[in-house]
Amino acid sequence: MKKKQTTVAFRGTPEQEAQLKAVIEKYRGTKGAMLPILQEAQDIYGYLPIEVQTIIARETGVSLTEIYGIASFYSQFKLNPAGEVAINVCLGTACYVKGSQDVIDEITAQLGVASGSVSPDGKFSLEATRCIGACGLAPVMTINGDVYGRVKKNEIAGILAKYK
C-alpha cells in the first residue's frame, strides 16, 4: 500500500516576502544570480515552496518551470519543510547496497511519513539524501544531525522512540 504524501500549509509572512523582494532587487541585472537568490530565499523561509518560487518567477521574469528545474536539480535546495524531527536517510551507492531503502520503508511504515514529506502535525519529516560521506557506516541516517550508522531495519523503532 502506497502512503500518500502530506505537506504542511505554506505560512509565509509579509516580512519574509519583503526580505525576499529585497534579495531579488539586490541581484537584479546580475547574470547567473538565480542560485544566490534561491539560496537566500531558502535562508529566509527554510525551504523553497512553490509559493516562494512563484514570487521569484514573478519578480525576476524567469519562468516558474525554470526556477523549479533549478531548485529540484541541486541537492542543497529543499522543496519541503523540515519537521521538528528531521530524518535523512542516505541513498548513496554504498548505503543503498547495504539496505538503506529498507530503512526508509521501515520509517515510512512506523511513522506514516513518505520520503520527501512531513507528517500533518509537522513533527517528522523524511528525506532520502545523496551520499553524506560516511560510506564506511552504511547504511547511514541522520536525525536532527545525530548520525546513526550500520542501521538495521529492526533497530528503527528503538531509534525513533528517542524522538517521539
Sequence and secondary structure as in RCSB ss.txt:
>XXXX:A:sequence
MKKKQTTVAFRGTPEQEAQLKAVIEKYRGTKGAMLPILQEAQDIYGYLPIEVQTIIARETGVSLTEIYGIASFYS
QFKLNPAGEVAINVCLGTACYVKGSQDVIDEITAQLGVASGSVSPDGKFSLEATRCIGACGLAPVMTINGDVYGR
VKKNEIAGILAKYK
>XXXX:A:secstr
             HHHHHHHHHHHHHHTT TT HHHHHHHHHHHHSS  HHHHHHHHHHH   HHHHHHHHHHST
T  SS   SEEEEEE SHHHHHTTHHHHHHHHHHHH   TTEE TTSSEEEEEES  S GGG S EEETTEEE S
  GGGHHHHHHTT 
